[in-house]
Amino acid sequence: METPDISSRQSENRLKHGANVVRCLAILLLIGYGIKRVAEAPDIAGLLEQSVVPEPRVETIGAQLELVDYRLDLHQVGNRVHAAFTLANNGDRQVRDPVIACELFDRFGERRGVDRWEIYDTVPTRSEESYLLEKQSYVSHLVDPAAVTCRIVDVHGPARPLVVHDTRQPHH
């Protein structure tokens, strides 16, 4: 006959064993989910960047800066991505360094990647400017976008006017 002390220890051991089994199953499920996410991700940027949300600065610029046209060409040989953007500045102030995010969607409408482009230039007032950019980036063979959606997600604000003081003339 078992003593109450031994049976309580066996009961505790069974509970600990059951809890360990549940923990192991939970860990295996999380690992499986993580492997699935990595396997489905077209690239590392798409895996880490979950959403494309414009910065509040973009809302303040509003209708002043407009993305008129865009085109992305993915070249899987050499991992080159070519982008062409046309921006229109309809305002009275220059805008510096616009950032554009492009989302790639497959034929089923599922997002397959995100790419960000920063145009290191000042867009002059009341003008339309075109920019051709190229960068080397990992392009998965799974990325065969049926649709590309691009939008301005950040700007570094209106360019401040440059004030030059002439030191040759005395100030009155």
C-alpha positions, -999 to 999 in steps of 0.1 A, spaced: 0 0 0 13 34 -10 18 60 16 0 94 11 34 111 8 45 89 -22 11 91 -40 11 129 -37 46 130 -52 35 108 -81 5 130 -86 27 161 -87 51 144 -111 22 136 -134 10 172 -133 46 185 -140 49 160 -169 16 171 -184 26 208 -181 59 200 -198 41 183 -226 17 212 -231 47 237 -231 65 216 -257 35 215 -279 31 253 -276 67 258 -285 65 235 -315 34 253 -327 52 287 -324 82 273 -343 60 259 -370 42 292 -374 75 311 -376 89 287 -402 57 291 -422 60 329 -421 96 328 -432 88 303 -460 60 325 -473 79 358 -471 91 370 -505 120 388 -489 133 399 -456 119 435 -460 84 421 -466 88 398 -436 98 426 -412 77 455 -425 41 447 -418 23 478 -430 29 509 -450 17 539 -430 24 574 -441 41 597 -416 20 626 -402 43 650 -421 29 637 -454 -6 647 -443 5 683 -436 20 685 -471 -13 671 -484 -21 680 -520 12 699 -524 32 668 -533 17 642 -556 29 609 -569 18 613 -606 33 581 -620 54 551 -610 69 519 -625 89 491 -609 109 466 -629 121 435 -610 151 418 -625 157 385 -608 190 380 -626 215 401 -607 188 410 -581 183 445 -596 152 466 -590 146 496 -613 121 523 -603 107 553 -621 87 579 -602 72 612 -613 64 637 -586 45 669 -589 50 697 -564 18 719 -567 27 741 -538 47 773 -531 74 756 -511 101 731 -521 99 696 -506 130 677 -497 138 639 -498 104 623 -504 102 586 -494 80 563 -515 68 528 -504 57 503 -530 37 472 -521 38 442 -545 7 420 -548 3 387 -566 -26 377 -588 -46 366 -558 -43 401 -542 -19 388 -515 9 412 -506 43 397 -516 67 424 -506 73 460 -497 101 482 -510 110 518 -499 127 543 -520 141 576 -508 147 603 -534 176 624 -522 166 656 -540 146 687 -536 114 689 -556 111 725 -568 79 745 -564 52 743 -591 71 716 -611 69 680 -621 100 660 -618 109 624 -629 134 602 -611 150 569 -622 164 548 -594 181 514 -592 192 493 -563 204 458 -557 179 439 -536 170 403 -529 142 394 -552 126 360 -545 114 338 -573 80 338 -556 76 375 -563 58 378 -596 37 409 -589 5 413 -608 0 447 -592 22 474 -576 9 501 -554 32 530 -545 26 561 -523 45 588 -506 50 578 -470 75 605 -457 91 638 -466 117 658 -449 96 689 -450 97 720 -470 132 731 -479 141 760 -457 151 791 -476 189 797 -476 197 830 -460 231 844 -468 244 874 -450 269 896 -468 297 903 -443 312 929 -465 284 954 -459 280 968 -424 246 963 -407 227 994 -396 
